[in-house]
Amino acid sequence: MKKIFVLSFIAVMMLNTSAFAENYAEGEALAVFRVPEGVSVSAASVNVVEAAEEIGASVAETYETLSEIEGKIFVLVRSSAKTTEELISELKARPDVITASPNYYAHSLNAEVKSSVMPNDPSADLCWGLKAINAPDVWEDTAGTQRIYACVLDTGIYKHPDLTDNIATEYGYNTQTVSGEPDLRFGSWDADFNGHGTHVAGIIGAVGNNNIGVAGVNWNVKIIPVRVFDNIASYETINYEIRALNYIANLLRKDSNLRLAALNFSLGAVLPVTPDEMQNDVYYMAYKAIDSLNRVLIVAAAGNAGVEVGASTLFDSPRGSSDFMKGMYFYPSSFTGLNNLVVVGAVASDDTAAYFTNWGDKVDIAAPGVGILSTYSPIAVEDRVPAMYQYLSGTSMAAPHVTGAAALLMSAFPSATPSQIKSALLEGANKDKNPLVYPYAGFVKKTVERGTELIESRIEQGIIPPESRDVEVERITRAVEEEYAPYKQFDGNGRVSRTGLLDVKAAYEILERSSHGSGTSSGCNAGITAVIVVLAGGFILRRRG
């Protein structure tokens, strides 16, 4: 797949440290202000506006709920006259400012598209990830309940016929709308002109047993669509992510009975900031505020660069400035100190590591992420032929398997806390399916395959003679091997995750034992036969690549 942070084949649009301005929105800064003792957050916000004016800036946005949770004021400040570096320097010099940081760019974490044709076989044979995580075994007891929610923070969710019954439209939110005045370029939360968010949502909760399309990990979950990306760029500044976190925090604070199982972040940013330094960054503090509520899991894709999570990248990306630079870190997967964060790496259907997956001990769990069939948006602007279903790959696809599993477990054990569900997921992971990573071998193989296909296409078009094929393939192979040589140090030296492959059945059994066998599906459709439906011939599954 390709999107949200980026829309290109190994989707991780990283930023160039040699040109800091490319890393963030120039003339903007995120800041956290102190609240004086005995002063309310709302009253102190007035002082923040004045403080911004004193340094030649204005408060573009205040994140009220995050501010109330933490007792500090989270704001975005903007100036047309000063650079970001100047803003941060002047903000940090003020005694009333706790910290200030750039408004970084973030992007989506899908890796590639797998070509396919419309199949006639049952979707059970196509949605291999569902069987790999033993979801059908849990469906015998519960297929979910619409009293449990999961949130997709992404490109939006198209009102797909295989999703509409499970979309919590009353909670739909578009971060691109400010003060009720939407920018007409961006549309509403359901205007997914990318396809990424719709695909992620389908993995979590495509309606099951409805005789169309595919089934999600959870057949009956309610999905909250929160759109954090626009229709123009393949990436966005993180203030929209923070705005989304503020919105979710507000929902949770207003409704103590809202059963929100997980927030799905199939997105990320690659930044020249260490995990220790990140502790004082506004980006991290916004996540920490949500985590402190202890109401919801934060499920994050590990990233698709084939490097170790939580460690500094050891070399520049082979793809240059469009990817990452030496000394950068992947976020939110590299965050530390978040009790309810679950970082997800990707595996393939043959139990090997996805060649693109980020990996290491900071990755909590592995899940299916290669060639995943799910719902798709027919209005995706890059697609010439509308597609209702699509095969996509990436840690973007692995993360929603975990989010769907968390919601499924909460439907069966509604009193379980986020920490209990996280513990069950990690303890129940299949340690026998935690493969070693081989990014060098994988990147070389896939890139040479694509180069060979291009050569053969040019031969068919008469651009190059057939007899030159082998010479051209050899030339490409040598070039690709040299390009990806820095990855050799990783081949066979690390595993995808700390625990192993997601196993919903094992996690269910752990929670059942901990509740002394009293776990029930609590309003779910207990006893539903584990039927996976056949793709309806009326929908178009197209080839893209």
C-alpha positions as CSV (number, residue, x, y, z in Angstrom):
1,M,0.0,0.0,0.0
2,K,1.2,3.4,0.0
3,K,0.2,6.3,2.0
4,I,-0.2,8.6,4.8
5,F,3.0,9.6,5.7
6,V,3.9,8.7,2.2
7,L,2.5,7.2,-0.9
8,S,5.3,5.4,-2.5
9,F,6.5,1.9,-2.5
10,I,8.3,1.4,0.7
11,A,6.1,3.9,2.4
12,V,8.1,5.7,4.9
13,M,8.7,9.3,3.9
14,M,11.5,10.3,6.1
15,L,12.9,13.7,6.5
16,N,16.3,15.2,5.6
17,T,18.3,16.4,8.6
18,S,20.5,18.5,6.3
19,A,17.5,20.6,5.6
20,F,15.7,20.9,8.9
21,A,12.9,22.9,7.3
22,E,11.9,19.8,5.3
23,N,11.3,18.1,8.6
24,Y,8.6,20.3,9.9
25,A,6.2,23.2,9.0
26,E,8.3,26.4,8.8
27,G,7.1,29.3,11.0
28,E,5.3,27.0,13.4
29,A,6.1,25.5,16.8
30,L,4.2,23.3,19.3
31,A,4.6,24.4,22.9
32,V,3.6,23.5,26.4
33,F,3.1,26.3,28.9
34,R,3.0,26.2,32.7
35,V,-0.2,26.9,34.6
36,P,0.5,29.1,37.6
37,E,-0.5,27.8,40.9
38,G,-4.1,28.7,41.8
39,V,-4.9,29.6,38.2
40,S,-7.3,27.6,36.0
41,V,-6.3,26.2,32.7
42,S,-8.8,28.4,30.9
43,A,-7.7,31.5,32.6
44,A,-4.0,30.7,32.0
45,S,-4.8,30.3,28.3
46,V,-5.4,34.0,28.0
47,N,-1.8,34.6,29.3
48,V,-0.5,32.2,26.7
49,V,-2.1,34.3,23.9
50,E,-0.3,37.4,25.3
51,A,3.0,35.4,25.6
52,A,2.8,34.4,21.9
53,E,2.2,38.0,20.9
54,E,5.3,39.1,22.9
55,I,7.5,37.0,20.6
56,G,5.8,38.1,17.4
57,A,3.6,35.0,17.0
58,S,0.0,34.0,17.5
59,V,-1.7,31.0,19.0
60,A,-3.1,29.0,16.1
61,E,-4.7,26.4,18.2
62,T,-5.1,25.3,21.8
63,Y,-5.6,21.6,22.7
64,E,-8.0,22.1,25.6
65,T,-8.7,18.5,26.7
66,L,-5.0,17.5,26.7
67,S,-4.3,20.7,28.6
68,E,-6.9,19.9,31.3
69,I,-5.7,16.3,31.6
70,E,-2.1,17.3,32.2
71,G,-2.6,20.7,33.9
72,K,-0.4,22.3,31.3
73,I,-1.4,24.3,28.2
74,F,-0.7,22.6,24.8
75,V,-0.7,25.0,21.9
76,L,0.4,25.5,18.3
77,V,1.9,28.9,17.7
78,R,2.6,30.4,14.3
79,S,4.5,33.4,12.9
80,S,4.9,34.8,9.4
81,A,8.0,36.8,10.4
82,K,10.0,34.2,12.3
83,T,11.5,30.8,11.6
84,T,10.7,27.8,13.6
85,E,14.1,27.8,15.1
86,E,13.7,31.4,16.2
87,L,10.2,30.6,17.7
88,I,11.5,27.6,19.6
89,S,14.5,29.5,20.9
90,E,12.4,32.4,22.2
91,L,9.7,30.1,23.6
92,K,12.2,28.0,25.6
93,A,13.8,31.2,27.0
94,R,10.5,32.1,28.7
95,P,10.1,30.9,32.3
96,D,6.4,30.1,31.6
97,V,7.2,27.6,28.9
98,I,7.9,24.0,29.8
99,T,9.0,22.9,26.3
100,A,8.7,23.8,22.6
101,S,9.3,21.7,19.5
102,P,8.8,21.8,15.7
103,N,5.5,20.8,14.1
104,Y,7.0,17.7,12.5
105,Y,5.6,15.9,9.4
106,A,4.2,12.4,9.7
107,H,3.2,9.9,7.1
108,S,1.4,6.6,6.6
109,L,3.2,3.2,6.8
110,N,2.1,1.0,4.0
111,A,4.7,-0.6,1.9
112,E,3.6,-2.0,-1.3
113,V,0.7,-3.2,-3.5
114,K,0.4,-6.8,-4.4
115,S,-1.0,-7.3,-7.9
116,S,-4.1,-9.5,-8.1
117,V,-7.2,-10.4,-10.0
118,M,-10.8,-10.8,-8.7
119,P,-10.9,-14.3,-7.2
120,N,-13.9,-16.6,-7.0
121,D,-12.6,-18.6,-4.0
122,P,-13.9,-18.1,-0.5
123,S,-12.4,-15.1,1.3
124,A,-11.2,-17.5,4.0
125,D,-8.5,-18.5,1.5
126,L,-7.7,-14.9,0.7
127,C,-7.7,-13.2,4.1
128,W,-4.8,-15.4,5.3
129,G,-4.1,-13.1,8.3
130,L,-7.4,-14.0,10.0
131,K,-6.5,-17.7,10.2
132,A,-2.8,-17.0,11.0
133,I,-3.8,-15.2,14.2
134,N,-6.5,-17.9,15.1
135,A,-9.4,-15.4,14.9
136,P,-11.9,-18.1,13.8
137,D,-11.3,-20.0,17.0
138,V,-12.5,-17.0,19.0
139,W,-15.4,-16.3,16.7
140,E,-16.9,-19.6,18.0
141,D,-17.4,-17.7,21.2
142,T,-17.7,-14.1,20.1
143,A,-17.6,-12.1,16.9
144,G,-17.7,-8.8,18.7
145,T,-20.2,-6.3,19.9
146,Q,-21.1,-2.8,18.8
147,R,-20.8,-1.6,22.4
148,I,-17.0,-1.8,21.9
149,Y,-15.2,0.8,19.8
150,A,-11.9,1.1,18.0
151,C,-10.5,4.3,16.5
152,V,-8.7,4.6,13.1
153,L,-6.6,7.8,12.9
154,D,-5.8,7.8,9.2
155,T,-6.9,9.2,5.8
156,G,-10.6,8.8,6.6
157,I,-12.9,5.9,6.0
158,Y,-15.0,5.6,2.9
159,K,-18.7,4.6,3.5
160,H,-18.0,1.2,2.1
161,P,-20.9,-1.3,2.0
162,D,-18.8,-3.8,3.9
163,L,-18.1,-1.3,6.6
164,T,-21.0,1.1,7.0
165,D,-22.8,-1.0,9.6
166,N,-19.7,-0.8,11.8
167,I,-18.8,2.8,11.4
168,A,-19.6,5.0,14.4
169,T,-20.7,8.0,12.2
170,E,-21.8,9.9,15.3
171,Y,-18.2,10.1,16.4
172,G,-16.7,10.7,12.9
173,Y,-14.2,13.6,13.0
174,N,-12.0,15.4,10.4
175,T,-9.0,17.2,11.9
176,Q,-8.8,19.3,8.8
177,T,-11.8,21.2,10.0
178,V,-11.2,24.0,12.4
179,S,-14.0,25.8,14.4
180,G,-16.6,24.2,12.2
181,E,-15.2,25.7,9.0
182,P,-13.9,23.0,6.8
183,D,-11.5,23.6,4.0
184,L,-13.3,22.4,0.9
185,R,-10.1,20.8,-0.4
186,F,-10.3,18.3,2.4
187,G,-13.9,17.1,2.6
188,S,-15.3,15.2,5.6
189,W,-14.1,12.2,7.6
190,D,-15.6,9.8,5.0
191,A,-13.8,11.4,2.0
192,D,-11.0,8.9,1.8
193,F,-9.3,9.9,-1.4
194,N,-6.3,7.8,-0.5
195,G,-7.7,4.4,0.4
196,H,-5.3,3.7,3.3
197,G,-7.7,4.4,6.1
198,T,-10.5,2.4,4.5
199,H,-8.1,-0.6,4.1
200,V,-7.0,-0.4,7.7
201,A,-10.6,-0.1,8.9
202,G,-11.6,-3.3,7.0
203,I,-8.9,-5.3,8.7
204,I,-10.2,-4.3,12.1
205,G,-13.9,-4.6,11.4
206,A,-15.2,-5.3,8.0
207,V,-18.8,-6.7,8.7
208,G,-18.7,-10.4,9.0
209,N,-21.3,-12.9,7.9
210,N,-23.1,-10.4,5.6
211,N,-22.6,-12.3,2.3
212,I,-20.4,-9.6,0.8
213,G,-16.7,-8.9,0.6
214,V,-14.4,-9.8,3.4
215,A,-14.5,-10.1,7.2
216,G,-12.5,-8.2,9.7
217,V,-10.8,-9.5,12.8
218,N,-13.9,-8.2,14.7
219,W,-17.2,-8.6,12.8
220,N,-19.3,-6.2,14.9
221,V,-17.0,-3.6,16.4
222,K,-17.9,0.1,16.1
223,I,-15.1,2.0,14.3
224,I,-14.5,5.7,15.0
225,P,-13.1,7.4,11.9
226,V,-10.7,10.3,12.6
227,R,-9.1,11.8,9.6
228,V,-5.7,13.3,10.1
229,F,-4.5,13.6,6.5
230,D,-5.7,15.9,3.7
231,N,-6.4,15.0,0.0
232,I,-3.4,16.8,-1.4
233,A,-0.2,15.7,0.4
234,S,0.8,12.2,1.3
235,Y,1.9,13.4,4.7
236,E,0.8,15.9,7.2
237,T,2.1,17.9,10.2
238,I,1.7,16.4,13.6
239,N,-0.5,19.1,15.0
240,Y,-3.4,17.3,13.2
241,E,-2.4,14.2,15.1
242,I,-2.4,16.1,18.3
243,R,-5.7,17.6,17.5
244,A,-7.0,14.0,17.0
245,L,-5.6,13.0,20.3
246,N,-7.3,16.0,22.0
247,Y,-10.6,15.0,20.4
248,I,-10.3,11.4,21.6
249,A,-9.4,12.5,25.1
250,N,-12.4,14.7,25.1
251,L,-14.7,11.8,24.1
252,L,-13.3,9.6,26.9
253,R,-13.6,12.4,29.5
254,K,-17.1,13.2,28.6
255,D,-18.3,9.6,28.6
256,S,-16.9,7.4,31.3
257,N,-18.8,4.4,29.9
258,L,-17.3,4.7,26.4
259,R,-15.5,1.3,25.8
260,L,-12.8,2.3,23.4
261,A,-10.4,-0.7,23.0
262,A,-7.6,0.8,20.9
263,L,-6.4,3.7,18.8
264,N,-4.8,2.5,15.6
265,F,-1.8,4.5,14.3
266,S,-0.8,3.1,10.9
267,L,1.4,6.2,10.5
268,G,4.5,7.8,11.9
269,A,7.3,10.3,11.7
270,V,11.0,9.8,11.3
271,L,12.9,12.4,13.3
272,P,16.4,13.4,14.4
273,V,15.4,13.2,18.0
274,T,16.4,10.5,20.4
275,P,13.8,8.7,22.6
276,D,15.3,10.4,25.7
277,E,15.1,13.8,24.1
278,M,11.6,13.0,22.9
279,Q,10.4,12.9,26.5
280,N,10.5,16.7,26.5
281,D,8.9,17.0,23.1
282,V,5.3,18.2,22.7
283,Y,4.6,15.3,20.3
284,Y,5.4,12.8,23.0
285,M,3.6,14.7,25.7
286,A,0.3,14.6,23.7
287,Y,0.6,10.8,23.6
288,K,1.5,10.7,27.3
289,A,-1.7,12.6,28.1
290,I,-3.8,9.9,26.4
291,D,-1.8,7.2,28.0
292,S,-2.3,8.7,31.5
293,L,-6.1,8.2,31.2
294,N,-5.5,4.5,31.2
295,R,-8.6,4.0,29.1
296,V,-7.3,2.7,25.7
297,L,-4.5,0.9,24.0
298,I,-2.3,2.8,21.6
299,V,-1.5,0.5,18.7
300,A,1.3,1.8,16.4
301,A,2.9,0.4,13.2
302,A,6.6,-0.2,13.6
303,G,7.6,1.2,10.2
304,N,8.7,-0.1,6.9
305,A,12.4,0.8,6.5
306,G,13.9,-2.5,7.6
307,V,15.7,-1.0,10.6
308,E,15.7,-1.4,14.3
309,V,13.0,0.4,16.3
310,G,14.3,2.6,19.1
311,A,17.8,2.7,17.7
312,S,19.4,5.4,15.6
313,T,19.5,4.6,11.9
314,L,23.1,3.7,11.0
315,F,23.1,5.0,7.4
316,D,21.2,7.1,5.0
317,S,18.3,5.5,3.3
318,P,19.3,3.9,-0.1
319,R,16.5,6.0,-1.5
320,G,18.1,9.3,-0.3
321,S,16.2,12.3,1.0
322,S,12.8,10.7,0.2
323,D,13.4,8.2,3.0
324,F,15.5,8.6,6.2
325,M,18.9,10.0,7.0
326,K,21.5,8.6,9.3
327,G,20.8,9.3,13.0
328,M,17.0,9.3,12.8
329,Y,14.3,7.5,14.8
330,F,10.8,6.2,14.0
331,Y,7.9,7.5,16.0
332,P,5.5,6.8,17.7
333,S,7.1,3.3,17.6
334,S,10.2,4.5,19.4
335,F,8.3,6.3,22.2
336,T,9.3,5.0,25.7
337,G,7.4,5.3,29.0
338,L,3.9,4.8,27.5
339,N,2.3,1.9,29.5
340,N,-0.4,1.2,26.9
341,L,1.6,1.5,23.7
342,V,1.8,-1.7,21.5
343,V,4.2,-1.5,18.6
344,V,3.5,-4.0,15.7
345,G,5.9,-5.5,13.1
346,A,4.9,-7.4,10.0
347,V,5.2,-11.0,8.9
348,A,4.3,-12.8,5.6
349,S,2.0,-15.8,5.1
350,D,4.9,-18.2,5.0
351,D,5.9,-17.2,8.5
352,T,8.9,-15.2,7.3
353,A,9.5,-11.6,8.3
354,A,8.2,-9.0,5.9
355,Y,11.3,-7.8,4.2
356,F,10.4,-4.1,4.8
357,T,9.4,-4.4,8.5
358,N,11.1,-2.5,11.2
359,W,12.1,-4.8,14.0
360,G,13.7,-5.4,17.4
361,D,13.0,-5.6,21.1
362,K,11.1,-2.3,21.0
363,V,8.6,-4.0,18.7
364,D,6.1,-5.7,21.0
365,I,4.4,-8.1,18.7
366,A,4.2,-9.3,15.1
367,A,1.1,-9.6,12.9
368,P,0.2,-10.3,9.3
369,G,1.3,-7.5,7.0
370,V,2.1,-8.8,3.5
371,G,-0.5,-9.2,0.8
372,I,-3.5,-8.3,3.0
373,L,-6.9,-8.2,1.3
374,S,-9.3,-5.6,2.8
375,T,-11.8,-2.9,1.9
376,Y,-10.7,0.0,-0.2
377,S,-11.9,3.4,-1.3
378,P,-13.2,3.6,-4.9
379,I,-12.6,7.4,-4.9
380,A,-8.8,7.0,-4.2
381,V,-7.4,9.8,-6.5
382,E,-4.3,7.8,-7.7
383,D,-6.4,4.9,-9.0
384,R,-7.6,5.0,-12.6
385,V,-9.9,2.1,-12.0
386,P,-12.2,2.2,-8.9
387,A,-11.4,-0.7,-6.5
388,M,-13.7,-1.8,-3.7
389,Y,-11.1,-4.3,-2.4
390,Q,-7.3,-4.2,-2.6
391,Y,-4.3,-6.2,-1.6
392,L,-1.8,-4.0,0.4
393,S,1.3,-4.6,2.4
394,G,3.0,-2.8,5.2
395,T,3.2,-2.5,9.0
396,S,0.1,-0.3,8.4
397,M,-1.7,-3.6,7.7
398,A,-0.1,-5.4,10.7
399,A,-1.2,-2.9,13.3
400,P,-5.0,-3.2,12.7
401,H,-4.8,-6.9,13.2
402,V,-3.8,-6.1,16.8
403,T,-6.4,-3.4,17.1
404,G,-9.1,-5.7,15.9
405,A,-7.9,-8.4,18.3
406,A,-8.0,-5.9,21.3
407,A,-11.5,-5.0,20.4
408,L,-12.5,-8.6,20.1
409,L,-11.0,-9.4,23.5
410,M,-12.7,-6.4,25.1
411,S,-16.1,-7.5,23.7
412,A,-15.6,-10.8,25.5
413,F,-14.1,-9.3,28.7
414,P,-15.6,-5.8,29.0
415,S,-14.2,-5.3,32.4
416,A,-10.6,-5.9,31.3
417,T,-8.3,-2.9,31.5
418,P,-6.0,-1.8,28.7
419,S,-3.0,-3.2,30.6
420,Q,-4.7,-6.6,31.0
421,I,-5.5,-6.8,27.3
422,K,-2.0,-5.8,26.4
423,S,-0.5,-8.4,28.7
424,A,-2.8,-11.1,27.3
425,L,-1.9,-10.2,23.7
426,L,1.9,-10.2,24.4
427,E,1.9,-13.2,26.7
428,G,-0.3,-15.2,24.2
429,A,1.9,-14.3,21.2
430,N,3.2,-17.4,19.3
431,K,6.9,-17.4,20.1
432,D,7.5,-20.1,17.5
433,K,6.5,-17.7,14.8
434,N,8.9,-14.8,15.5
435,P,11.2,-15.0,12.5
436,L,14.6,-13.4,12.0
437,V,14.7,-10.4,9.7
438,Y,16.6,-10.3,6.4
439,P,16.0,-6.8,5.0
440,Y,19.1,-6.8,2.7
441,A,18.0,-10.1,1.0
442,G,14.4,-8.9,0.9
443,F,15.0,-5.4,-0.5
444,V,17.4,-6.7,-3.1
445,K,15.1,-9.5,-4.2
446,K,12.0,-7.3,-4.6
447,T,13.9,-4.4,-6.3
448,V,15.6,-6.7,-8.8
449,E,12.2,-8.3,-9.5
450,R,10.7,-4.9,-10.3
451,G,13.7,-4.0,-12.4
452,T,13.4,-7.2,-14.3
453,E,9.7,-6.7,-15.0
454,L,10.6,-3.2,-16.4
455,I,13.3,-4.7,-18.7
456,E,10.9,-7.3,-20.0
457,S,8.3,-4.6,-20.6
458,R,10.8,-2.6,-22.6
459,I,11.7,-5.6,-24.6
460,E,8.0,-6.2,-25.5
461,Q,7.8,-2.5,-26.6
462,G,10.9,-2.9,-28.8
463,I,12.8,-0.3,-26.8
464,I,15.7,-2.7,-26.1
465,P,16.7,-6.0,-27.9
466,P,15.8,-9.3,-26.3
467,E,19.4,-10.5,-26.4
468,S,20.3,-7.8,-23.9
469,R,18.0,-9.0,-21.2
470,D,20.5,-11.0,-19.1
471,V,23.1,-8.3,-19.3
472,E,20.6,-5.7,-18.2
473,V,19.3,-7.9,-15.3
474,E,22.9,-8.4,-14.1
475,R,23.6,-4.7,-14.3
476,I,20.5,-3.9,-12.2
477,T,21.3,-6.7,-9.7
478,R,24.8,-5.3,-9.1
479,A,23.5,-1.8,-8.7
480,V,20.8,-2.9,-6.3
481,E,23.2,-5.0,-4.2
482,E,25.5,-2.0,-3.8
483,E,22.5,0.3,-3.0
484,Y,21.2,-1.9,-0.2
485,A,24.6,-3.1,1.1
486,P,24.3,-1.2,4.4
487,Y,21.4,-3.5,5.3
488,K,23.7,-6.6,5.3
489,Q,24.5,-6.0,8.9
490,F,20.9,-6.7,9.9
491,D,20.3,-9.9,8.0
492,G,19.7,-12.7,10.5
493,N,20.7,-10.6,13.5
494,G,17.3,-9.7,14.9
495,R,13.8,-10.9,15.2
496,V,10.6,-9.1,14.1
497,S,9.4,-8.6,17.7
498,R,10.0,-9.2,21.3
499,T,7.2,-11.8,21.7
500,G,6.1,-13.4,18.5
501,L,3.1,-13.6,16.2
502,L,-0.3,-12.4,17.4
503,D,-2.5,-15.2,18.6
504,V,-6.1,-14.1,19.5
505,K,-7.1,-17.5,20.8
506,A,-4.2,-17.7,23.2
507,A,-4.9,-14.2,24.5
508,Y,-8.6,-15.0,24.9
509,E,-7.7,-18.1,26.9
510,I,-5.4,-16.1,29.2
511,L,-8.1,-13.6,29.9
512,E,-10.6,-16.4,30.5
513,R,-8.3,-18.0,33.0
514,S,-7.6,-14.8,34.8
515,S,-11.4,-14.2,35.1
516,H,-11.8,-17.8,36.5
517,G,-13.8,-18.9,33.5
518,S,-16.4,-16.2,34.0
519,G,-15.6,-14.4,30.7
520,T,-18.6,-14.0,28.4
521,S,-19.2,-12.3,25.1
522,S,-21.3,-9.7,26.9
523,G,-23.8,-8.9,24.3
524,C,-21.7,-10.3,21.4
525,N,-23.1,-12.9,19.1
526,A,-21.8,-15.9,21.1
527,G,-21.9,-19.2,19.2
528,I,-21.8,-17.6,15.7
529,T,-20.3,-20.1,13.3
530,A,-17.0,-18.9,12.0
531,V,-18.0,-18.3,8.4
532,I,-15.9,-16.2,6.2
533,V,-17.8,-14.9,3.2
534,V,-17.0,-14.9,-0.5
535,L,-16.0,-11.8,-2.4
536,A,-19.0,-10.5,-4.2
537,G,-18.5,-10.5,-8.0
538,G,-20.0,-7.1,-8.2
539,F,-17.0,-5.4,-6.7
540,I,-13.8,-4.6,-8.5
541,L,-10.5,-5.8,-7.4
542,R,-7.9,-4.2,-9.6
543,R,-4.2,-4.5,-10.3
544,R,-2.1,-1.5,-9.3
545,G,1.7,-1.1,-9.2
